[in-house]
Amino acid sequence: MAVLVTRPNERGKQLVELLTQSGIFALHLPLIEIEAGRELNKLPQQLAQLNTKDYVFAVSRHAIHYAQQTLQQVGIPWRKDLIYFTVGRNSAEFFCSHLETPVLYPLSQESSEGLLARVEMQDLNNKQILILRGNNGREYFAEQAKLRGAQVETLECYQRVPIEYNNAEQLSICQRAGIDSIVVTSSEILHYLIAFVPESEHNWLKNCQLITVSARIAEIAKKIGWQKIKLSAKADNQSILHTLCSN
């Protein structure tokens, strides 16, 4: 097996290291990089406007990292009277390391759908929700929360920026390395991957096994033309490693 890891930044590098340590050849080809968001200066004010027991939902570790960095710079702590959510256990643990209050997450399905199934999300009348996310974030949670009566605000804590490559050269390296499996951790990265590979090489691309982290991404890949898809139980690197090693 030879694996192409498209997960960006340090977490992508760490996954490559884990795979290499497990005897699996891996290349790192991030298609986006993560930078600070353009609305972080609004964070202190938006937190201050929330009422006691209102909700803060951080969609990812990136959102938590940049939000925490911003609050540290201005000397403002996270409020203890709010209720905090993430979509997964690892993000919740990361968030907890910066808070003095628990962080809630869906136990069975680590996704927006799973979060919306929690009892706290059933009646959102008179509830304000602040969503900490990236640019062009998925709108599903915000839309459903509004339908349930919540007043929803979103804050761009980070932005995804495409990385420029010599595409032909990078593709040649992947093919010569015998890449037969590709790790994709977001729908946006999947679409960048499709655009990255010229149409003349799409047969090669879609014959590679795709390892992804949500049923939603897997469904998008099926519609695009992938047949060999493996779904990791969770989005953390150890879970992805386990999925690859179980082949």
N, C-alpha and C positions, 0 to 999 in steps of 0.2 A: 504494500500500500504506500502511496505517496500523496501527501495531503497539502492542499493550498489553503492557507488561513487568511481570510479577508478581514477578520476582526481588527479594528484599528487600535493604535496606541499601545501602551504597555501590556494591556490584557491580551492583545494579539501576540506580542512577543513572548509573553509568559506561556501561552498555549503551545507555541512552537517549541519552547524549551521542554515543556511537559511531554510532548509527543516524541521529541528527540531522546529524552531520558527513557522513554518506554520502547525505544527501538524502532520508532516509526519516522520515516523521512518526511520532513515538512518544510515548506517555504512560506514566508510571510509576505503577502502582497496586499496591504491595506489600501482600499480604494477611496477612503475618506480619512480626514484627520479631524480631531475634536478641538475646538477653540472656545474661549469664553463667549457667552451670549451677549446680545446687544441691549438687553433690558435689565441687566443685573442691578443697575443703579436704582431701579424701582423697588427692589426687594424689601428694604427696610420699611418703606411706606406701605406696601401691600400687606406685609405681615401685621403692621400696626393697625390696619383697618379691619382686621378680622375680629369677630366676637369670640368670647370664651366658648370652647368646645367646637369651634369651627374646624374644618379639615384642611390639611396640607398634604398634597399627594405629589411625591417625587417619582418621576417615571423611570429614573435610572441613576446609577452611581455617578455618572457625569453631572447630572443636574444637582445632586447632593454636593459633590466636590466643589463646583463653582459657586453654589449658594453659600456653603460654609466659608469658603475663601472670602467672599464678599462681606459677610457678616463679621468675620474676624477683622477685616481691614477697617471697618467703621466702629468696631467695638460694641456690637449689639449681639446679645445671646439669642438663641432660639427661645421662643415663648414656651413656658411649661404648661400653659392652660389650653393649648390647642391639641388636636388629635392628628397624628401623623400616620401616613400610609405609604407603602411601596407596592410593587407588583410581585416581589420575590423575597425569599428569605435572606439571600446574600446582600441585597440592597438594604433590607431592613436592618441587618446587623451593622452594615456600614453606616447607616443613618444613626443608629443607636449609639455608635461610638462618639457622635457629636452632640447627642441630646442627653437630657436627664429624665427622659420619659419614654415609655414603650413605643415601638413602631409596629403597626398592624399590617398584615399582608394576607393574601388568600393562601390557604393551606393546600388545597387540592389542585388548583389551576393557576399557575403564576402568569397572569395576563390581566388585561383590563376587564375582560369578561369575568374572570375569577374574582377580581376585586369588587365588581358590581354585584356579585352574588352574596357578598358578606351582608350580615344582618344590619350593619351600620349604614349601608347604602340603600336600604329599601325605601325609606321615607326621608326625603331630603328637603322637605318644605322648610323655609326659613333658615336653611343652612348655606353658609358661604364656603366655597371650595377654591383654594389656590393651587393650581397645577404648575409644578416646576418641571420644565421639559426643554427639549431642543427645538431648533427651527424646523418648521414644516412637520411638527409632531402629529401623531395620529389623533383624529378628532373624536373617535368613538366614545371614549369615556366622558369627555366634556358634553357631548350631545346627549348621552343617556342621562347624565346627572342633571342636566337642565330639564329634561322631560320629567324627571322625578321631583322637580321643584327647587333645585339648588340654584343659587347665584354663583356662576363660575367665572373665575379670572385665570388666565394663563400667563406665565412668565418665561421668556426665553432665557434659560440659564446657560445654554451652550449652543454652538452651531456646528453643523457638519459641513466641512469644506472639501470638495473633490480634490484628489491628488493627481497632478499631471505626470504622465509617464510616456516613454516611447512604447506605445502599446504593442507594436509588432515585436519588438525586442523582448519585452516581458512575456508575451504569449509564447514565443519561441523557447524561452528558458523553461516555462512551465511544461511545455510539450516534451522537450528533450529530457526533462527530469522525470517524465513518466507520471505526471499528476493524474490521479484517477478518482480523487475525492476532494471536495471543496467544502469548507466551513463558511456558512453565511449566517450572520446573527441579526440581520434586520432586513425588512422588505426593501428599504432604500438601497442597501448594499447589493441586494439581489439585482435590482434594476441597473445599478452602476456596472455590475458584472456583465450583464447582457449587453450593455452599450460598449463595454471595454473590449469584448471579443467580437471581431468582424463576423458578419453573417455567414461568410464562407466557412467559418470554423465552428458554427453553432452545433453541428452534429457532434463534434468532439466534445464541446462544452456540456451538452445535455446527456452525453453518454457517461459523464463523470457522476459518481455518487454525490448527492448533495446532503450535507449534514446541517440541520437548522434547529432552531430553538423554540419554535411555536407552530401550532397547527395552521395558523393563519398564513405564515410564510410558506409552509409546505403546500398549502392549497394554491397560493399564487404560483409557485414553481410548477405544480402539476398543470395549471392552465397554460403556462409558458411552453411546456413540453417535456419537463423532466419526468422520468419514470422511477429512477432509483433515488429514493429520498429516505433518509433516516432522521427521526425526530428525537433530539436529546430531551431527557426528562426535565432538565432545567437549563438555564442560560450560563451558568458558571463554567469555568474552564475544566474543573474536575469532572463535571457531568458530561461535557462534550468529549473529554478524553475517554471516559467510560464507554460512551456510545461508540466511539471509533474502535476501541479495543475489543468491543463485543462482536465485531464483524466476523 
